[in-house]
Amino acid sequence: MPNVPEQRFDSRVLLAFFIIYFVWGSTYLAIRIAVATVPPLFAAGVRFLVAGAALLLWAKWKAAPNPTRIEWRNLAVQAALMFLCGYSALFWAETRIPSGVASVLVATIPVWMALIEIVLFKRERMRWRLIVAIGFGTVGVAILALRQGSGRIPILPCLAILGAEIGWSMGTVLSQRIATPKSKVLTAGAQMTLGGLMLLLFSLVVGEMSPWPHISARAGAALLYLIVAGSLIAFTAYIWLLGRMTATVVSSYAYVNPVVALAIGYWLGNEAINRNIVMGTALVLVSVLLILRTGSVSH
């Protein structure tokens, strides 16, 4: 029999997916805790400015080349789409809706990414497996959302998150089509720093800094977790994966995050586990498996 080259298993890919699946899933509760006492745009701006500056210093220590003028322009466009648009809406919405509901709405990311890649960039073909995967994921997160049925959920924050995720999806897809620095650490740091500055500027414009926000110990701990785990670690893993997988494959994290967010609500918020959660979790995991099998391993 002819020798078949053995495909090496990359444990770094598994670790990176674990981080964006579970660490990002835990950040919804942290955001909810932070914005309970800290203005949302200010909290988001502090998170990304501090995390971005830390990554830029790390990139400088690693002697990464400075971005060109075109790269800075592209990074600014991505920062506006992914951070100013995406996170301003999410942080604001979590002052009005439960974190579990927010995580379910963010799970629409793979749908928007797939549609952007298919309709705008003609990069993906509409295959039956992709349609089935999106269907499973959509039904799964809808079933998960049914457990939030007690009480009325305001529609405006929900629409704001959906619009924000279109911006995040466009920025993510563009990251594979426009010139950005070769250093993934530098790219992540520059995007977060620019995004943080934009968020703080808008926070100043809308009057969140008058008077200066008071950050309680609990909110400060939540912000610290968001900076270190949610941004420094998880976003760097996200950017690293985008250099090795298609955006549709990487976006599968959005189907797992609601499961993690709702589980944390059970363990830390005394929320009940019911049949909807079991059914929704099963469909979400099937969806993730189908998406990972549908996408290619490189771009």
N, C-alpha and C positions, 0 to 999 in steps of 0.2 A: 504493500500500500504506500502511496506517496506520503511524504512527510507534510503534515499540515501545521503551519506556524501557530504556535500557541499564543492566544490573546491574553496579555497580562492584565490582571485585575489591579486597578488603581484605587487603593484604599483612600487616597486623598479626595477622590470624587465622592465616595460614600460619606466621608466625614463632612465635606462641604454641604452635601444635601441634608445630612442630619442637622447641621447648624441652621440652615435657612428654613428647614421644616419646623424644628422644635424651638429654637431660640426666638425666631420671629413670631411663632405662635404665642409665646409667653409675653411678648411686648404689648399686646393689646390691653392686658390688665394693668401693666406698668403705665401705659399712656393714660388710662382711666384714673389711676391714682394721682398722677402728676397734674392733670388738668382739673382735678377737683378743687385745687387751691391756686394753681398758677395759670395765667392767661395762655390760651392754646398756641397762638403764634409765637409768643415769647418762649414757651417751653420747647416747641419744635425747633426754633432758631438756636437756642442754647445747645440743645442736643447735637445738632449737626455742625454747628460752628466749632464746638470743642472737639468733637470726634474728627472732623475734617482737618483741623489744625494739627492734631496729633498724628494723623496719617501723613500729612504733608511733611512734618518734621522727620518722620520715619523714612519717607522717600528721599528727603534731602540727605539724611545720614547714609542711605544706600547709594548716594551719588546718582540718582535718577536724573536724566536730562530735563531741562525746563521745557514746558509745553511751548509750541510755536503759537503765533498769533491766531492761526486758523484753529488750532487745537483748543486754545482758550475760548474762542467763539463757540465752538461745538460743545465744550464743557458747560458754558453758560446756558446754552439752549437746553441741554439735558437737565441742568440744575433747575431751570424754570419749570420744565415739564414734570420732573420726578419729585422734586422737593417742595418748591413753592406751590405748585398746583396740587401735587399728591398729598403731602403731609399737612399743609394748612387745613385742607378739608377734613382729613382724618382726625387730627387733634381737635378741631372745632366740633366735629360731629360727636366725638366721644364725651363732650360735655352735656350731650342731650340724649344719647342712645346708649344701651349697654355695649360693653366691649365685645360680647359674643355676637351680637347683631352686626357690629362693624366688621368683625372678621369674616362673617358670611358674605357680606357685600364685597369685600376685597377679593373674595374668591372668584369674582368675575374676571380677574386679570387674564387667565389663559384664554378666555373667549375673545377678549379684545385683542390680545396679541395674535391669536390665530387669524382673526378677521383682518387685522392690519397687514400681516404678512401675506395673506391670500389676495385681498382686494387691492391694496395700495402698492405693494412691492412685488407681487407675483412670485414670491419666493417659495411658498408652500402650495401644494395642490390639495383641493378639498377631497380627502379620502374618507371612505366609510368608517375606518377605524378611528380617525380623528373626530368625526361627527358623533360616533357612539361614545367616545371618551368624554367629549364635552357634554353630551347628554347625561351620562352617568354622574359627572361632577356637578352639573347644574341641579339635577334632581336630588342628589345627596345633600348639597348645602341647603336646598329648599326644605328638605325634611328636617335638617338640623334646626333651621330657623323656626319651624313650627313649635318648638319647645318654648319659644319666646312669645307665644300667642297671648298670654295674659297681659292685659294692658295695651294701650295704643302706642305704636311706634310712630313718631313724627316723620313725615315723608321728606321734608326738605333736607335734613341731614343725610338721609339715605341717598337722595339724588346727588347731593354734593360728593359723597364718597364714590358713587358710580362714575360721575364726571371726572373725578380726580384719578381714578384708576385708568381711564382712557389716556390721560396725560402720562401717567407712569408707564403704561404699555408702549406708547409711542416713543418715549425716551429710551426705553429698554431696546426696542427694535432698532432705533436709530444708532444705538451704541455699536452695532455690528455693521453699519453701513457708512459711518462718517469717521473722519480721522480723529483719533484720540491718542494720548501718550501710550507707548508700549508698556510702561510700568503700570500694572493694575493697581498697586498701592497709590501711586500718584494720581491716577484717574479717579479712584474712589475718594481720595482726600480732597482733590480739587472740586469735584462735584458736590460733596457735602459742605465744604467751606463756602462755596458760592451760594449754595442753597440756603445755608444757615444765615448768611449775610442778607439775602433777599427776604427771608422770613422775618428777621429782626427789623429790617427796614419797614416792612409792612406792619409789623407789630407797633413800631413807633408811630406810623402814619395813622393807624386806627385808634391810638390812644392807650394801648395796653401798658405803656411804661410811665404813665402818669396817674397815680404815684408809682414809684418803683415797686415791682412785684415782690411780695414776700414769699420766700420759698421755705416751707416747713421742713422738718426733718424727714417726714414720710415722703413728701414730694421730692425732696433732694435725693433720697435713696432711690426712688423710682427713676429720676432723671439720670443718676449715675449708672443704673442698670441699662437704661436705654442707650447711653453713650458707649459704654464698654461692650456689653454683650450684643445689643441690637444694632449698633452702628460699626464700631471698630472691628468686631469679629464677624458678625453676620453679613454686613454689606460687602466687606472684602471678599468673603466666600462667594457671595452672589456674583460680583464682578469677575472673580476667578473662573467660576463655572461658565459664565457667558463667553469666555474665550475658548471653551471646549465643547459646548453643547448649543443647540439651537435655542432661541428665546422661548419657543413653545414648550420644550422639554424642561428648561429651568423654571418656567412659570408654574410648573406642577406643584410648587410649594404652596401656592395659594389655595389648593384643595385640602392640604394637610393642616395648614394653620388654624382653620376653624375648629378642627377636631381637638387640637392642642389647647386652643383658647377656651373651648367649652369644658375640657377636662380640668383645666386649671380653675375654672369657675366652680366645678364640682368639689375639688379638693380644698380650695381656699375660700370659696364663696358659699359653700353648703348648698349647691344647686343639685337637684335630683337627676339621676341617670334614668332615662325611660326608654321605651321601645323606639321612639323616633331617633334618639342618639345612636342606638345600636344599628338601626337600618341606615341612617345617614352615613355613619362611619364606614360601614361595609361598602356602600356605593362610592364614597370618596376614595377609598383605597383601591378599588377596582379602576376608577378613573385614572388615578396616578399611574398604575401599572400600564394601562393602555397608552397613555400619553408618552411614557418613557419608552415603550416599544414602538411607538409611531415615529418619534423624532429621530434624526440622525445624530451621530456622536460628534460631529464636527460641522463647521460652517464654511 
